[in-house]
Amino acid sequence: MVLLNNGIDLINRGKNILELTEELVNIESVSNTEGVIEIGNYIHDKLEEWPYFQENPEHLLKLPLRNDNMNRFNLAALVKG
C-alpha cells in the first residue's frame, strides 16, 4: 500500500479512477440520443453519493434545458472549500 502524508491510499484511488473511467466510457452518449441523459444521470448519481453533496444537496443541480423535447439537462456542482 502506498500512502501520502494525509493517509490517501494511492493504489486504491488509482483503481477507483480506472473503474469510474471504464464505467463512463461504456455509456454510449452520442449527441441527441438518450445516452446523453443516461450519462448525465449517472454522473449526478455518483456525485450524490459523496458525503459533501449529502450534506449540501442544494450544491448539486440538474438544470433542465428550455424547450428541449428530449428533457436534457445541464449538471451543476459546487464544492465550497
C-alpha positions as CSV (number, residue, x, y, z in Angstrom):
1,M,0.0,0.0,0.0
2,V,1.3,3.4,-0.9
3,L,0.1,6.3,1.3
4,L,0.5,10.0,1.1
5,N,1.2,12.1,4.2
6,N,-2.6,12.6,4.6
7,G,-3.3,8.9,4.5
8,I,-4.7,8.7,1.0
9,D,-4.2,5.2,-0.5
10,L,-2.8,5.9,-4.0
11,I,-3.2,2.3,-5.2
12,N,-6.9,2.1,-4.4
13,R,-7.5,5.7,-5.6
14,G,-6.0,4.7,-8.9
15,K,-8.2,1.6,-9.1
16,N,-11.3,3.6,-8.3
17,I,-10.4,6.2,-11.0
18,L,-9.8,3.4,-13.6
19,E,-13.2,1.7,-12.7
20,L,-15.0,5.0,-12.9
21,T,-13.4,5.8,-16.3
22,E,-14.4,2.4,-17.6
23,E,-18.0,2.8,-16.4
24,L,-18.2,6.2,-18.1
25,V,-16.8,5.2,-21.4
26,N,-19.2,2.2,-21.5
27,I,-22.2,4.6,-21.6
28,E,-22.9,5.5,-25.2
29,S,-23.5,9.2,-25.1
30,V,-23.8,10.4,-28.7
31,S,-25.3,13.9,-29.1
32,N,-29.1,14.0,-29.5
33,T,-29.6,10.4,-28.1
34,E,-30.9,9.1,-24.8
35,G,-27.3,8.3,-23.9
36,V,-26.7,11.9,-23.1
37,I,-29.4,11.8,-20.5
38,E,-28.1,8.5,-19.2
39,I,-24.6,9.7,-18.7
40,G,-25.8,12.9,-17.0
41,N,-27.9,10.9,-14.6
42,Y,-25.0,8.5,-13.9
43,I,-22.6,11.4,-13.1
44,H,-25.3,13.0,-10.9
45,D,-26.0,9.8,-9.0
46,K,-22.3,9.2,-8.4
47,L,-21.8,12.8,-7.1
48,E,-24.9,12.4,-4.9
49,E,-23.2,9.6,-3.1
50,W,-20.4,11.9,-1.9
51,P,-20.7,12.9,1.7
52,Y,-20.3,16.6,0.7
53,F,-23.4,16.5,-1.5
54,Q,-25.3,14.5,1.0
55,E,-24.7,17.3,3.5
56,N,-25.2,20.1,0.8
57,P,-27.7,18.7,-1.7
58,E,-28.5,22.3,-2.8
59,H,-25.0,22.4,-4.4
60,L,-25.8,19.6,-6.9
61,L,-28.3,20.7,-9.5
62,K,-29.9,19.3,-12.6
63,L,-30.9,22.3,-14.7
64,P,-33.4,21.4,-17.5
65,L,-32.8,22.8,-20.9
66,R,-35.6,25.1,-22.1
67,N,-37.9,23.9,-24.9
68,D,-36.0,20.6,-25.2
69,N,-38.1,17.7,-26.4
70,M,-35.6,15.2,-25.0
71,N,-35.7,16.6,-21.5
72,R,-32.0,17.0,-21.3
73,F,-30.3,19.0,-18.6
74,N,-27.0,20.6,-17.5
75,L,-25.4,19.3,-14.4
76,A,-24.0,21.9,-11.9
77,A,-22.0,21.0,-8.9
78,L,-20.5,23.5,-6.4
79,V,-17.9,22.5,-3.8
80,K,-17.0,25.2,-1.3
81,G,-13.6,24.9,0.2
